[in-house]
Amino acid sequence: MNARTLLAIALWLVSALASAQEPPSRFWGDAWRGWHFYEDPEVDPDRPAAPPKTAVAPSKSLPTAPARPPELQEFERLQKTLEDVRNVAIMRPTEANVRRYMELESQVVARASTFADVAQRVAWSTPELDPTVQGRPVNAKALEVFEQQQLSDRSRSVADLGRDHVLIFFFRGDCPYCHAFAPTLDAFQARHGIRIEAVSVDGGSMPGFPFARRDNGIATALRVTQVPAVYLAQPFTGKITPIGFGVLSEAQLLERITAVSAPGYDAMLPSATRQVALP
């Protein structure tokens, strides 16, 4: 072989080796595959493989609401029907429409009457559900016993309060209501053992309370604008709570004193209680 032939063979070998090392041509370099051909990307050996897809379990359906009782459905239908029939009768008060409404209403009243009868019989046989047994009685004789027992309990409570409490009685000497109320208070302190401290707002006197004090400013401090007025006071703490204004009966005095001295009254009505230095 001559030198020219050897050079041609060498160049051919170099070209063949270079083409063997090149990556395969892409699809855009192959006209025979066309422009719309898609070729999967090459896999990178250094990239971790994607985890296999797991089948997604079908989601559990939400629990369905329990079916409404048929009685409720019937009641709602009856209620809606009655309302519709009434509205029709109001808008078009013909004899037929009004009669239809009255007939349907009588059915509803009959059902309610039956319910009331059954409820009454249940109450008779179940003392804890009988309103005539629980709380304040409705029978006249039972009510008399209840009130006597309540009066005794309240009297005992007021007597216990009398150990460290007094009642302040504000009056005016020219007040006819104060004069009418004074005997009740005088008998109250004798019967229930709580001392009455009478305070004259105008300096006048009051029968039954010869040692009444003249007002020294306590009426102003308590904002007493109307007499007769009664306050419950605890001298060693200065705590004073209004009991009432005007003429009160013995039963009212007992009821109110017991109520204002009950635990929790201050939290229920904090503005009623005041702290005043008593003379």
C-alpha positions in Angstrom: 0.0 0.0 0.0 1.1 3.4 -0.7 1.2 6.2 1.8 -2.1 7.8 0.5 -4.0 4.5 1.0 -2.7 4.1 4.6 -3.7 7.7 5.4 -7.3 7.1 4.1 -7.6 3.9 6.2 -6.4 5.7 9.3 -8.8 8.6 8.9 -11.7 6.1 8.4 -10.8 4.2 11.7 -10.6 7.5 13.7 -14.1 8.5 12.3 -15.6 5.1 13.2 -14.2 5.2 16.7 -15.5 8.7 17.3 -19.0 7.8 16.0 -19.1 4.8 18.3 -18.4 6.9 21.4 -21.1 9.6 20.6 -24.6 9.2 22.2 -27.3 8.0 20.0 -28.8 10.8 17.9 -32.0 12.5 19.3 -35.3 12.3 17.6 -35.0 15.8 16.1 -31.9 14.6 14.2 -33.9 11.7 12.7 -36.1 13.1 10.0 -37.6 9.7 9.3 -39.2 9.6 12.9 -40.9 13.0 12.5 -41.3 16.0 14.8 -44.2 14.5 16.9 -42.3 11.5 18.1 -41.7 11.3 21.9 -38.8 9.5 23.3 -38.5 8.5 27.0 -35.7 10.3 28.8 -32.5 8.4 29.7 -32.3 6.9 33.1 -29.7 8.5 35.4 -27.9 5.6 37.2 -27.0 7.9 40.1 -30.6 9.0 40.7 -32.5 6.8 43.3 -35.5 5.0 41.8 -38.9 6.3 42.6 -40.9 4.2 45.1 -43.6 2.1 43.5 -47.0 3.5 43.6 -49.3 1.8 46.0 -53.0 1.4 45.4 -55.1 4.0 47.4 -57.6 2.3 49.5 -61.1 3.7 49.0 -62.1 6.2 51.6 -64.6 5.1 54.2 -68.0 6.7 53.8 -69.1 9.0 56.6 -71.6 7.5 59.0 -75.1 8.4 58.0 -77.4 10.2 60.5 -79.8 7.9 62.2 -83.3 8.0 60.8 -85.7 10.3 62.5 -88.4 8.6 64.6 -91.7 8.3 62.6 -93.5 10.1 65.4 -91.5 13.2 64.8 -92.0 13.0 61.1 -95.8 12.7 61.7 -95.8 15.6 64.1 -94.0 17.8 61.7 -96.4 16.9 58.9 -99.4 17.6 61.1 -97.9 20.9 62.3 -97.2 22.0 58.7 -100.6 20.9 57.5 -102.3 22.8 60.3 -100.4 25.9 59.6 -101.1 25.7 55.9 -104.8 25.1 56.4 -105.1 27.9 58.8 -103.3 30.3 56.5 -105.6 29.3 53.6 -108.6 29.9 55.9 -107.3 33.3 56.8 -106.7 34.4 53.3 -109.9 32.9 51.9 -112.3 32.5 54.8 -114.9 30.4 53.0 -117.1 28.0 55.0 -115.3 25.0 53.6 -111.8 26.4 54.4 -112.8 27.4 58.0 -114.5 24.1 58.6 -111.5 22.2 57.4 -109.2 24.2 59.7 -111.5 23.7 62.7 -111.8 20.0 62.2 -108.0 19.6 62.0 -107.5 21.8 65.0 -110.0 19.7 67.0 -107.8 16.6 66.2 -104.7 18.4 67.6 -106.6 19.5 70.7 -107.7 15.9 71.3 -104.1 14.7 71.0 -103.0 17.3 73.5 -105.8 16.5 75.9 -104.8 12.8 75.8 -101.2 13.7 76.5 -102.2 15.9 79.5 -104.3 13.0 81.0 -101.4 10.6 80.7 -99.0 13.1 82.2 -101.3 13.7 85.1 -101.5 10.0 85.8 -97.8 9.6 85.6 -97.4 12.4 88.2 -99.9 10.8 90.5 -97.9 7.6 90.5 -94.4 9.3 90.6 -94.0 11.6 93.6 -90.7 13.2 92.3 -92.6 14.3 89.2 -95.7 15.6 91.0 -95.5 19.5 91.2 -98.1 19.5 94.0 -95.7 17.5 96.2 -92.5 19.3 95.3 -92.0 22.9 96.4 -94.9 25.1 97.4 -98.1 23.1 97.8 -101.3 24.1 96.1 -103.7 22.4 98.5 -105.1 24.8 101.1 -104.4 22.6 104.1 -101.0 21.6 102.9 -100.2 25.2 102.1 -101.1 26.2 105.7 -98.7 23.6 107.1 -96.0 24.6 104.6 -96.2 28.3 105.6 -96.1 27.5 109.3 -93.0 25.4 108.8 -91.4 28.1 106.7 -92.2 30.7 109.3 -90.6 28.6 112.0 -87.5 28.0 110.0 -87.1 31.7 109.1 -87.7 32.8 112.7 -84.9 30.5 113.9 -82.6 31.9 111.2 -83.4 35.5 112.2 -82.7 34.6 115.9 -79.3 33.2 114.9 -78.6 36.4 113.0 -79.5 38.4 116.1 -76.3 37.3 117.8 -74.2 39.7 115.7 -76.7 41.6 113.6 -79.2 44.5 114.2 -82.0 46.0 112.2 -81.7 49.8 111.6 -85.1 51.5 111.4 -85.0 54.9 109.7 -88.0 57.1 110.4 -89.3 60.7 110.6 -91.3 61.9 113.5 -94.0 63.4 111.2 -94.3 60.3 109.0 -97.7 58.5 109.5 -96.4 55.3 107.7 -93.4 55.2 110.1 -95.9 55.4 113.1 -98.0 52.6 111.6 -94.9 50.4 111.0 -93.2 51.0 114.4 -95.5 48.6 116.4 -94.7 45.8 113.9 -91.0 46.3 114.4 -91.3 46.5 118.1 -93.2 43.1 118.2 -90.8 41.7 115.7 -87.7 42.2 117.9 -89.5 40.8 120.9 -90.7 37.7 119.0 -87.6 36.9 116.9 -84.8 38.1 119.2 -83.1 40.6 116.9 -82.4 44.2 118.2 -83.9 47.2 116.4 -81.8 50.4 116.3 -84.1 53.3 115.5 -82.6 56.4 113.8 -84.6 59.6 113.5 -83.9 61.4 110.2 -85.6 64.6 111.3 -84.9 64.4 115.0 -88.5 63.5 115.9 -89.6 60.8 118.3 -91.3 57.5 117.7 -93.5 55.6 120.3 -92.0 52.2 121.2 -88.5 53.5 120.5 -87.7 56.0 123.3 -83.9 55.6 122.8 -84.0 56.4 119.1 -80.8 58.1 117.8 -80.6 61.2 115.9 -79.2 60.8 112.4 -75.4 61.5 112.4 -74.9 61.2 108.7 -75.5 57.4 108.3 -78.8 58.0 106.4 -76.9 60.2 103.9 -74.1 57.6 103.6 -76.7 54.9 102.8 -78.7 57.2 100.5 -81.9 56.8 102.5 -84.4 58.9 100.5 -87.6 57.3 101.7 -88.9 56.3 105.1 -89.8 54.0 106.8 -86.6 52.1 105.8 -85.1 49.0 107.3 -81.5 47.8 106.9 -79.8 44.7 108.2 -76.4 45.6 109.7 -73.4 43.7 111.1 -71.8 46.2 113.5 -68.3 44.7 113.8 -67.8 44.5 110.0 -69.9 47.6 109.0 -71.7 45.5 106.4 -75.2 47.0 105.8 -77.8 45.6 103.4 -81.3 47.1 102.7 -84.3 45.0 103.7 -87.1 47.2 102.4 -88.9 50.5 102.3 -92.5 51.4 103.3 -94.7 49.4 105.7 -93.9 45.7 105.7 -95.6 42.8 107.4 -93.8 40.4 109.8 -93.9 37.7 107.1 -92.2 40.0 104.6 -89.5 41.0 107.1 -88.8 37.3 107.8 -88.6 36.5 104.2 -86.4 39.3 103.2 -84.0 39.0 106.1 -83.6 35.3 105.4 -83.0 36.0 101.7 -80.4 38.8 102.1 -78.5 36.7 104.7 -78.3 33.6 102.5 -74.9 32.6 101.1 -74.3 34.0 97.6 -76.6 37.0 98.0 -73.6 39.4 97.8 -72.5 37.8 94.5 -76.0 38.0 93.1 -76.5 41.7 94.0 -73.2 43.2 95.0 -74.4 46.8 94.7 -77.0 46.3 97.5 -74.4 45.7 100.2 -72.4 48.6 101.6 -69.6 49.0 104.1 -70.4 51.9 106.5 -68.8 52.7 109.9 -71.5 52.4 112.5 -71.5 54.7 115.5 
